[in-house]
Amino acid sequence: MLTVCQSDLGNAVGLSRNTVSVRTRGLDFTHRGQGARRYRLADVLPTIKDRERDSVPALFGLAQDDGEELFVGDSAVRRARRLEGWMRGEQIERLFGARVMFTNALAASVQSSVLFEHLEALRLKLVLTDPVLRWAVLGDVDALPPFESWAVPFAITNARYEPLYKKEAA
């Protein structure tokens, strides 16, 4: 998973330390090296205002890969909806295309029947993965995974019950 620290966000977007603290308040983080808080880039992007969108490629450039390729983490449905709500125009169209490719690859798999009960949640969570995030946000076509071999491992790793709607009880 791509992660950034508070100083990355401040440097890329040109924000003060206090503004960065306010924007990252409440986001999940991990501690990596020298006690710095590392936030998932997918969780930080929705904190960027429309007028600051030009700084997004710089933020991707500062992001570090934590080595986690498939697992998107806890509260993924809620986080994915928040990120998707931040996306605009072509980003949403690219995400839709990635979801179609994922669904087609999963449908072509022998193992897919068991996983299809989680399909709606998996399609939402897809945007939280690094390759789909790079494609959807930046348009980096080289980032897309080979869905034919990637869809099933992603689905198995992330297929678990999460309420899709606020009214559902876990």
Buried (B, 14 or more C-beta within 10 A) or exposed (E): BBBBBBEBBBBBBEBEEEBBBEBBEEBBBEEEEEEBBBBBBBBBBBBBEEEBBEBBEBBBEBBBEBEBBBBBBEEBBBBBBBBBEBBEEEBBEBBEBBBEBBBEBBEEBEEBEEBBEBBEBBBBBBBBBBBBBBBBBBEBEEBBBEBEEBBBEBBEBBBEEBEEEEEEEE
